[in-house]
Amino acid sequence: MWRAATTLLGLLSLFTAEVVIAVVFRMGLWALLPGIGMAGLVAARFMGLDRRENLPRIFALSGVFWLAILIGLTATDVLTRHMVIAH
């Protein structure tokens, strides 16, 4: 129970930091950093990666790596398209 309560407090504090960064300081891109921290906290605590062997950690990291590849390819596609105006 104590572990879940500390995780919840950590998530709430990171959420507060994310809202303050995005709304008060208007630095929307920097608000991703607490979000990454929240994802890491969930992976470590709720998925139990901090208490597992190395194989589940490798698969979790490979999933993050694959997601980065997909986001990068999507961004490359969107950023390299040229607008064609039909006459």
Buried (B, 14 or more C-beta within 10 A) or exposed (E): EEEEEEBEEBBEEBEEBBEEBBEEEEEEEEBEBBBEBBEEBBBBBEEEBEEEEEEEBEEBEEEEEEEEEEEEEEEEEEEEEEEEEEE
